[in-house]
Amino acid sequence: MKSKRIFFVIQIIAWLVFITFPAFVYSTIQPAIANGILNPTLKGIFVLHTLLMVFYYFNYYYLIPTFYFTKKTQLYFGILAGTLIIMLFIMELDKAFSPFYQVSVNHGHFLFVFSIVIRFVMIVLLSLGIASYNRLKQTEEEKLKAELSYLKAQINPHFLFNTLNSIYALTVKKSDSAPESITKLSSIMRYSITDAVHDLVALDKELNYINAYVELEKLRLTEKVKLNYTISGNPAGKQIAPLIFVPFIENAFKYGVSTKDNSVIDIIINIDATNLNLEVKNTKARNDPKNKLGLGIENTKKRLHLIYPGKHTLEIQDHEKEFSVNLKITLND
C-alpha cells in the first residue's frame, strides 16, 4: 500500500514537470507572459502536453489491456495512428499554435509535425513499458502465490499424518491422554483451516499453534526425554508466514525421541523489536542416528526463500550426536 502511494506521488511530480517545464525553457527565449497574457506558443505547448498526459492514461488503462495484451496488435496500432492524426488535426486548428505555424513557414511544416510525433511516440513507449513491467510483475506474484499454496498444501497433510500416528499410539495403549490429544489436534486443525490459509498471520496465533503442537507431543513423551521449551519477547502487533516453524519442531520430536536412552529437545523462541529467532536442538536417537531432512523442512526452506528473501538466515547443523536448527527472521525493517 505504501509503495502505491509513493508511485502515485511520483506520477504527479513527473506530470507537473512534463507540463510546466517548457515554461522555464521557453521563458529564456521569450517572456512567458506579456501584457498579462500567456504567450500563445507556451499556451499551445501546455495544451499539447496535457493532451498527451490524458492519452497516456487512456492508452495504459484501456488500449493496452484491451488490444495489445490480447494480441490484437494490428487494431491497436491502427487506433494509435488514428489518435495521432486526430491530435495533429487539433493542433492545426488551435490558433494558440499560430507561432508554430510561423516556424513551419520558415523551417518547413515537417518540423512542426515531427515535434508532435516524437512526443506522441515517447508517451506510447512509456505507457507500453510500464504496463508490460507491471503485467510481468503481477504474473510473477501470481506464480509465487500458487507455488506457496502448493508448498503449504504439502506441509499440512505431512504434519497431520505424523500427529495422527501419535494419537493412534495413545489409543492403542488406551492412554488417558488420548481424549486430551484429540482436543489439541482439533485446535491445530482449526488453525490450519481458518488462519494458515492466509499469507501472513498474527504471530501470537502462530505461537498458540506451536504451543498446542508441543503440548500434544508432550503427551507421548516418557521420563527419558527432557524437553526445554521457552518463548521470550512480545509478539503483539507482529505478523509472520504461517506454519513456518512447525517442520523444524516436528523434526526434533520425530528424530530426537528415544524410548531406551535419555534424550534432550531444546526449543527456544526469542522475539525482539524487529527479529524473531528460533533455536531447535535435539539429541539423535540411537535407533535413528542420522536425521533426515524430510519433505516438511525442504518445503519450509523454499518458502523462506520465497517469502523472506534477504530477510532470514537458516543454519542447520548435523553432528554425530546432535541435530540443530537456528532460524532468524526479520519481521520489520
Stockholm file with secondary structure:
# STOCKHOLM 1.0

chainA/1-333         MKSKRIFFVIQIIAWLVFITFPAFVYSTIQPAIANGILNPTLKGIFVLHTLLMVFYYFNYYYLIPTFYFTKKTQLYFGILAGTLIIMLFIMELDKAFSPFYQVSVNHGHFLFVFSIVIRFVMIVLLSLGIASYNRLKQTEEEKLKAELSYLKAQINPHFLFNTLNSIYALTVKKSDSAPESITKLSSIMRYSITDAVHDLVALDKELNYINAYVELEKLRLTEKVKLNYTISGNPAGKQIAPLIFVPFIENAFKYGVSTKDNSVIDIIINIDATNLNLEVKNTKARNDPKNKLGLGIENTKKRLHLIYPGKHTLEIQDHEKEFSVNLKITLND
#=GR chainA/1-333 SS CHHHHHHHHHHHHHHHHHHHHHHHHHTTTSCSEETTEECHHHHHHHHHHHHHHHHHHHIIIIIIIIIITTTCHHHHHHHHHHHHHHHHHHHHHCGGGHHHHHHHHHHCHHHHHHHHHHHHHHHHHHHHHHHHHHHHHHHHHHHHHHHHHHHHHHHHHHHHHHHHHHHHHHHHTTCTTHHHHHHHHHHHHHHHHHTTTSSCEEHHHHHHHHHHHHHHHHTTCCTTEEEEEEEESCCTTCEECTTSSHHHHHHHHHHHCCSSSCEEEEEEEEECSSEEEEEEEEECCTTSCSCCCCHHHHHHHHHHHHHSTTSEEEEEEECSSEEEEEEEEECCC
#=GC SS_cons         CHHHHHHHHHHHHHHHHHHHHHHHHHTTTSCSEETTEECHHHHHHHHHHHHHHHHHHHIIIIIIIIIITTTCHHHHHHHHHHHHHHHHHHHHHCGGGHHHHHHHHHHCHHHHHHHHHHHHHHHHHHHHHHHHHHHHHHHHHHHHHHHHHHHHHHHHHHHHHHHHHHHHHHHHTTCTTHHHHHHHHHHHHHHHHHTTTSSCEEHHHHHHHHHHHHHHHHTTCCTTEEEEEEEESCCTTCEECTTSSHHHHHHHHHHHCCSSSCEEEEEEEEECSSEEEEEEEEECCTTSCSCCCCHHHHHHHHHHHHHSTTSEEEEEEECSSEEEEEEEEECCC
//
